[in-house]
Every structure is written in structure tokens, then in C-alpha cells.
Amino acid sequence: MRNITISLDEVTASWARLQAASRGMSVSRLVGELLQSQMHAGSDYDEAMRRYLAKQPVTLRATRQRYPTRDETHDRARLRR
């Protein structure tokens, strides 16, 4: 483990002390876990994006039919018939 020094404004430091105390841990451990959580969230997103971009594009329509216009798509009265 590495030790680092951070500077916090008083409001943030008070919040961190309260959060750490309510969880029964030190402020140092709380900050470490928060940073670790952010690190994993970022890598999970990157992995999901990599898998998504590796997929082949999907053809939406095989025929040459025209797509409906915006007005046709949002015509609520026609949908209720």
C-alpha cells in the first residue's frame, strides 16, 4: 500500500469523517474504496464499449421499403384504431 496526502475543504472533510465513522472505517480506507470503485467502474465501461464496437453492424431491413416518416411514426390516433 502507498500513502498519499490529499487536501480537502472543511465541508468535504466533515462529510468524509461522518461517512467513514458510519461504516466503521478510517477516512483513508473510505477514500481508497471510493477511488477503487471508480477505477473499476471505468474499466467495466471500457470493456463493455470494446465488446460493443467489436460486433458487426446489424442490417435493419433487407428489403428496399421506405422507412416511415416521423409523423407516421408518432401518429397516436392511427395507433389507437
Secondary structure by P-SEA (a helix, b strand, c coil): cbbbbbbbcaaaaaaaaaaaaaacccaaaaaaaaaaaaaaaaaaaaaaaaaaaaccccccccccccccccccccccccccc
